[in-house]
Amino acid sequence: MVLLPGSDIKGAKKQVEFFREKLADTPIESLKITVSMGVSFLKGSDENINNLIKRADDLLYVAKEDGRTCVKSEDVES
């Protein structure tokens, strides 16, 4: 889990995508590392941080189902 306080959802997705690309471009002892990620944001309706984590985790599984090695994020309107 990575927290990006002060970042909006678009900025957070951009940062996470940058991290994903850098990780994929940096082999470790000839192993190519890839990652799928889900990006969520804290909403006023969230009762606690677990709601945010659950949404990010659900988006992670969407990324895996969509072929892996990608970032999925919530829409700003959600």
C-alpha distance (Angstrom), angle and dihedral (degrees) to the residues before:
residue distance angle dihedral
M1 . . .
V2 3.78 . .
L3 3.80 123.0 .
L4 3.80 118.9 -153.8
P5 3.81 106.2 -173.1
G6 3.78 114.2 -163.9
S7 3.80 93.2 22.5
D8 3.78 123.4 115.7
I9 3.81 121.0 -137.8
K10 3.81 93.4 -94.9
G11 3.80 92.4 50.2
A12 3.79 91.7 45.7
K13 3.80 92.0 50.8
K14 3.82 90.0 49.1
Q15 3.82 91.5 51.6
V16 3.80 92.9 46.6
E17 3.81 91.7 47.6
F18 3.82 89.3 51.2
F19 3.82 90.0 51.7
R20 3.83 91.3 47.9
E21 3.81 91.8 51.5
K22 3.82 94.0 46.4
L23 3.78 91.3 49.4
A24 3.82 91.3 50.2
D25 3.82 91.0 48.2
T26 3.83 94.1 51.7
P27 3.81 112.0 70.1
I28 3.78 116.9 -159.4
E29 3.80 111.0 -142.1
S30 3.83 90.3 -25.3
L31 3.82 92.7 -48.9
K32 3.77 115.8 123.9
I33 3.78 109.5 -141.3
T34 3.80 120.3 -153.8
V35 3.76 130.7 -179.9
S36 3.78 139.0 -167.2
M37 3.80 119.1 -152.7
G38 3.77 141.8 -172.9
V39 3.80 120.4 -147.3
S40 3.78 122.8 -156.5
F41 3.78 136.5 163.5
L42 3.78 134.7 -141.5
K43 3.79 111.7 -98.7
G44 3.77 127.9 -159.5
S45 3.80 88.6 -120.4
D46 3.83 92.7 58.0
E47 3.78 111.2 113.8
N48 3.80 90.9 -158.6
I49 3.79 142.6 -17.6
N50 3.80 90.8 -83.6
N51 3.82 89.2 75.3
L52 3.81 90.4 57.0
I53 3.81 92.7 46.2
K54 3.82 91.9 48.8
R55 3.82 92.2 52.9
A56 3.82 91.7 47.8
D57 3.81 90.1 48.6
D58 3.82 91.4 49.7
L59 3.82 89.2 51.2
L60 3.81 89.9 50.1
Y61 3.80 89.2 58.8
V62 3.81 90.4 48.3
A63 3.82 87.8 54.4
K64 3.80 90.5 50.6
E65 3.80 91.7 48.8
D66 3.81 90.3 49.7
G67 3.78 91.8 61.0
R68 3.80 103.3 -76.0
T69 3.80 128.8 -106.8
C70 3.80 93.9 79.4
V71 3.79 143.7 98.2
K72 3.80 124.3 -117.4
S73 3.79 121.8 -170.1
E74 3.76 140.3 -178.3
D75 3.76 118.9 -98.7
V76 3.77 114.5 -109.2
E77 3.81 89.5 -118.9
S78 3.82 95.1 53.1
